[in-house]
Amino acid sequence: MSRDDLVRVEGVITSANTGSQFSVKLANGHEIRARLSGRLRRFHIRVIVGDRVTIGLSPYDPSHGLILARERLAHRRR
């Protein structure tokens, strides 16, 4: 399944687990498990608790997701 087949939803990271796994609360109130996509791992994009992210959900199993992007915030310090 390609990334184009995934259903994109917005969410907020609620907890970070081992192995690039995160718990994400979606806009509709559901909480799912999500892992980092390869592109985020490759470019060392850091995702922390409280970040707004875009999740790709499979239409076959909506309980697991893939973190595709982290929302850029202008007021965040480095």
Backbone torsions as a table, in degrees:
resi	resn	phi	psi	omega
1	MET	NA	131.5	-179.6
2	SER	-88.3	170.1	179.7
3	ARG	-67.0	-22.3	179.3
4	ASP	-70.7	-23.1	-178.7
5	ASP	-82.7	-10.3	-176.1
6	LEU	-78.9	148.3	175.6
7	VAL	-87.7	122.8	-177.3
8	ARG	-92.0	130.3	177.0
9	VAL	-136.6	159.4	178.4
10	GLU	-98.9	150.1	178.4
11	GLY	-160.5	176.0	179.3
12	VAL	-125.5	134.7	178.7
13	ILE	-69.4	126.4	179.2
14	THR	-105.0	-31.0	175.8
15	SER	-155.4	151.2	178.5
16	ALA	-107.7	133.0	180.0
17	ASN	-117.3	177.2	-178.1
18	THR	-72.8	156.6	174.0
19	GLY	71.3	36.8	179.1
20	SER	60.6	30.4	177.4
21	GLN	-103.1	140.4	-178.6
22	PHE	-136.5	150.6	169.8
23	SER	-97.1	131.2	-174.6
24	VAL	-127.5	131.1	174.9
25	LYS	-96.3	119.9	-177.2
26	LEU	-80.5	167.4	-179.1
27	ALA	-63.5	-27.8	-179.8
28	ASN	-86.2	3.8	175.9
29	GLY	98.7	-12.7	179.2
30	HIS	-75.4	150.0	176.0
31	GLU	-114.7	129.1	-177.7
32	ILE	-129.6	169.1	171.8
33	ARG	-96.3	140.2	177.8
34	ALA	-141.8	152.4	176.6
35	ARG	-122.2	161.9	-179.3
36	LEU	-73.1	142.7	175.0
37	SER	-74.9	163.2	-179.0
38	GLY	-62.2	-34.5	-179.6
39	ARG	-66.5	-39.5	178.0
40	LEU	-67.6	-38.1	177.1
41	ARG	-69.2	-39.3	-177.6
42	ARG	-63.2	-41.1	-177.6
43	PHE	-97.2	13.0	175.4
44	HIS	53.6	45.5	175.7
45	ILE	-77.6	122.0	-178.1
46	ARG	-87.2	133.4	177.4
47	VAL	-121.9	125.1	-178.5
48	ILE	-124.1	169.6	-179.6
49	VAL	-61.5	132.1	-179.1
50	GLY	100.3	-11.8	178.9
51	ASP	-71.6	143.5	173.1
52	ARG	-89.5	131.0	-175.5
53	VAL	-133.2	160.7	172.5
54	THR	-102.6	126.1	-177.2
55	ILE	-109.5	139.2	171.3
56	GLY	-103.0	116.8	179.9
57	LEU	-103.6	138.8	174.9
58	SER	-75.3	137.8	177.0
59	PRO	-67.8	-15.5	-178.7
60	TYR	-88.8	-31.4	-179.5
61	ASP	-141.1	89.1	-176.4
62	PRO	-78.0	7.1	179.0
63	SER	-88.6	-10.4	178.3
64	HIS	-124.8	147.1	-178.9
65	GLY	-139.6	175.7	179.9
66	LEU	-128.3	122.1	-179.8
67	ILE	-76.1	114.0	-176.4
68	LEU	-93.7	-32.5	-176.7
69	ALA	-156.5	153.8	173.5
70	ARG	-111.1	135.5	-178.5
71	GLU	-70.6	134.7	178.9
72	ARG	-81.4	131.0	178.1
73	LEU	-114.8	128.2	-176.4
74	ALA	-73.4	-29.4	-174.4
75	HIS	-87.2	-1.1	-177.5
76	ARG	-76.6	135.4	176.0
77	ARG	-86.5	155.3	176.7
78	ARG	-98.9	NA	NA
